[in-house]
Amino acid sequence: MTRIDQPETSTTRKRTVLISGASIAGPALAFWLNRYGYAVTVVEKSGAVRSGGYPIDVRGTALEVVRRMGILTELRDAHIDLRRLTFLHGDGSEVASVHPHSVTGGVEGQDLEVRRGDLTNALYTAVRDNVEFLFDDSIDTLDQSGHGVDVTFRGGGRRTFDMVFGADGMHSRTREMLFGPEEQFHRYLGYCFAVFTMRNTFGLSHETVMWNTPGRAAALYAVGDDDEVHAFLNFARPEPPVEAFRDPAAQRDLVTEVFADAGWEVPGMLAALRDADDLFFDGVSQIRMPRWSEGRVALVGDAAYAPSFLTGQGTSLALVGAYMLAGSLADRGHIAGFAAYEEGTRDFVAVNQGLVGEGGAKLFPTTARALELRNDRLRNLRAIPPAEGRPAHSALALPTFAPTP
Ligand SMILES: Cc1cc2nc3c(=O)[nH]c(=O)nc-3n(C[C@H](O)[C@H](O)[C@H](O)COP(=O)(O)OP(=O)(O)OC[C@H]3O[C@@H](n4cnc5c(N)ncnc54)[C@H](O)[C@@H]3O)c2cc1C
């Protein structure tokens, strides 16, 4: 039978889509697909939109996406005004104290840094009245042998959609169902990290303090004057600790072992790690795939092209990718639409994933010599970078897609 790759007109039924994952990419994609006339369902394995995690950056092209979504002002109000970044030696003495932008390449008055939960909440609020959300559930099977995608849910439901999207993060199950095991696409960058919140007993305010020894970093990030700080523990590990990825107890044990002899505030951080109920642990990795779709199913955000936190661009890629994917489907069927999505987005992804080679990892040196060199560079940092910031963030001029039907 000939497959027809055309959007149905407004006289026919609404096209139905299912999105797996309600974090950043999922709700952003839901917003734009709803705008283009799709009936959207989002399934999320958690009981609600998950709000935890380290603050995130929205930069360059992604700022234009949130502006077009009408949430830029709200996010500007939530902007974290981080004023100081202090680096410490292993003994706790100071290496240098600098303005954060001089390290991140951020641009004053343009880039946004917000609590991850403020962004997920703004995205969810922007779509929840127009989109069906299924929490506490997930896709069990996908079958594309019929005219659409037949989906069974873990919760027992069974439905058919015109298209399905995996916005289910770096360890995407949608990707695994379509393309097979993650190892084929996973590019491990040699580090693991844990983030969690703990009490701000340090008197920190609007600042980050980072302690380093070769191959290890511990940071406390005080977003405001709150009584909580974000704790961050990052360490080099040549091979990914695969067995720990699905086991929070093993993650705690591993981090505790790696930092066992560390000084400064690290012992208190390890004690807090034991009780933290919002631990986020992962390898520092990228996902690189030769293509992002198969039949009527496509991937977006970390599921397709996680760039790693070393680039600071994971959230921005998720937002831009969601915009480009939905826009590519605004007036086309899935075959032409998915091709246009890749064509319009792949270069932007590549240049941003390439940022890891440009210095992200230099923040976390693994040898004493490299750490000394980094510290020298930090001591000599003076100027805030030029106003254009890092061009990779703005490497895509956002197209305008078909108007709202
Ligand atoms: C709670 C949380 C905290 C985070 N904290 C950090 C952090 O501190 N530092 C950092 O670098 N990155 C963190 N991230 C990842 C970061 O949000 C992403 O790198 C980036 O924003 C891209 O977003 P995404 O929507 O593509 O993927 P993600 O933000 O990873 O979202 C994936 C979503 O899919 C859901 N999901 C996963 N599997 C299934 C399934 N089988 N069925 C249904 N739903 C599923 C997840 O619960 C999640 O809501 C965190 C992610 C989460 C979910």
Ligand as a Chemical Component Dictionary entry (heavy atoms), coordinates in Angstrom:
data_LIG
# 
_chem_comp.id                   LIG 
_chem_comp.type                 NON-POLYMER 
_chem_comp.pdbx_formal_charge   0 
_chem_comp.three_letter_code    LIG 
# 
loop_
_chem_comp_atom.comp_id 
_chem_comp_atom.atom_id 
_chem_comp_atom.alt_atom_id 
_chem_comp_atom.type_symbol 
_chem_comp_atom.charge 
_chem_comp_atom.model_Cartn_x 
_chem_comp_atom.model_Cartn_y 
_chem_comp_atom.model_Cartn_z 
_chem_comp_atom.pdbx_ordinal 
LIG C1  C1  C 0 14.622 15.673 37.728 1  
LIG C2  C2  C 0 15.691 16.054 36.741 2  
LIG C3  C3  C 0 16.804 16.764 37.198 3  
LIG C4  C4  C 0 17.811 17.110 36.312 4  
LIG N1  N1  N 0 18.896 17.764 36.798 5  
LIG C5  C5  C 0 19.930 18.019 35.993 6  
LIG C6  C6  C 0 21.108 18.609 36.493 7  
LIG O1  O1  O 0 21.203 18.944 37.673 8  
LIG N2  N2  N 0 22.153 18.806 35.653 9  
LIG C7  C7  C 0 22.057 18.451 34.329 10 
LIG O2  O2  O 0 23.042 18.636 33.606 11 
LIG N3  N3  N 0 20.933 17.937 33.802 12 
LIG C8  C8  C 0 19.880 17.687 34.602 13 
LIG N4  N4  N 0 18.754 17.116 34.073 14 
LIG C9  C9  C 0 18.677 16.896 32.623 15 
LIG C10 C10 C 0 18.256 18.174 31.878 16 
LIG O3  O3  O 0 16.964 18.554 32.270 17 
LIG C11 C11 C 0 18.316 17.892 30.396 18 
LIG O4  O4  O 0 19.666 17.668 30.045 19 
LIG C12 C12 C 0 17.869 18.984 29.432 20 
LIG O5  O5  O 0 17.150 19.975 30.027 21 
LIG C13 C13 C 0 17.115 18.405 28.227 22 
LIG O6  O6  O 0 15.791 18.083 28.616 23 
LIG P1  P1  P 0 14.932 16.891 28.038 24 
LIG O7  O7  O 0 13.500 17.311 28.214 25 
LIG O8  O8  O 0 15.377 16.495 26.682 26 
LIG O9  O9  O 0 15.288 15.639 28.975 27 
LIG P2  P2  P 0 15.096 15.434 30.549 28 
LIG O10 O10 O 0 15.110 16.716 31.272 29 
LIG O11 O11 O 0 16.041 14.381 30.971 30 
LIG O12 O12 O 0 13.587 14.862 30.683 31 
LIG C14 C14 C 0 13.174 13.564 30.347 32 
LIG C15 C15 C 0 11.772 13.357 30.920 33 
LIG O13 O13 O 0 11.268 12.102 30.477 34 
LIG C16 C16 C 0 10.779 11.377 31.583 35 
LIG N5  N5  N 0 10.922 9.971  31.247 36 
LIG C17 C17 C 0 12.075 9.237  31.208 37 
LIG N6  N6  N 0 11.805 7.982  30.808 38 
LIG C18 C18 C 0 10.466 7.911  30.586 39 
LIG C19 C19 C 0 9.609  6.892  30.136 40 
LIG N7  N7  N 0 10.059 5.665  29.848 41 
LIG N8  N8  N 0 8.292  7.185  30.004 42 
LIG C20 C20 C 0 7.805  8.428  30.306 43 
LIG N9  N9  N 0 8.585  9.434  30.744 44 
LIG C21 C21 C 0 9.898  9.184  30.858 45 
LIG C22 C22 C 0 11.633 11.839 32.751 46 
LIG O14 O14 O 0 10.988 11.600 34.005 47 
LIG C23 C23 C 0 11.753 13.326 32.447 48 
LIG O15 O15 O 0 10.643 14.050 32.919 49 
LIG C24 C24 C 0 17.706 16.757 34.921 50 
LIG C25 C25 C 0 16.587 16.070 34.459 51 
LIG C26 C26 C 0 15.583 15.700 35.349 52 
LIG C27 C27 C 0 14.375 14.934 34.813 53 
# 
loop_
_chem_comp_bond.comp_id 
_chem_comp_bond.atom_id_1 
_chem_comp_bond.atom_id_2 
_chem_comp_bond.value_order 
_chem_comp_bond.pdbx_ordinal 
LIG C1  C2  SING 1  
LIG C2  C3  SING 2  
LIG C2  C26 DOUB 3  
LIG C3  C4  DOUB 4  
LIG C4  N1  SING 5  
LIG C4  C24 SING 6  
LIG N1  C5  DOUB 7  
LIG C5  C6  SING 8  
LIG C5  C8  SING 9  
LIG C6  O1  DOUB 10 
LIG C6  N2  SING 11 
LIG N2  C7  SING 12 
LIG C7  O2  DOUB 13 
LIG C7  N3  SING 14 
LIG N3  C8  DOUB 15 
LIG C8  N4  SING 16 
LIG N4  C9  SING 17 
LIG N4  C24 SING 18 
LIG C9  C10 SING 19 
LIG C10 O3  SING 20 
LIG C10 C11 SING 21 
LIG C11 O4  SING 22 
LIG C11 C12 SING 23 
LIG C12 O5  SING 24 
LIG C12 C13 SING 25 
LIG C13 O6  SING 26 
LIG O6  P1  SING 27 
LIG P1  O7  DOUB 28 
LIG P1  O8  SING 29 
LIG P1  O9  SING 30 
LIG O9  P2  SING 31 
LIG P2  O10 DOUB 32 
LIG P2  O11 SING 33 
LIG P2  O12 SING 34 
LIG O12 C14 SING 35 
LIG C14 C15 SING 36 
LIG C15 O13 SING 37 
LIG C15 C23 SING 38 
LIG O13 C16 SING 39 
LIG C16 N5  SING 40 
LIG C16 C22 SING 41 
LIG N5  C17 SING 42 
LIG N5  C21 SING 43 
LIG C17 N6  DOUB 44 
LIG N6  C18 SING 45 
LIG C18 C19 SING 46 
LIG C18 C21 DOUB 47 
LIG C19 N7  SING 48 
LIG C19 N8  DOUB 49 
LIG N8  C20 SING 50 
LIG C20 N9  DOUB 51 
LIG N9  C21 SING 52 
LIG C22 O14 SING 53 
LIG C22 C23 SING 54 
LIG C23 O15 SING 55 
LIG C24 C25 DOUB 56 
LIG C25 C26 SING 57 
LIG C26 C27 SING 58 
# 
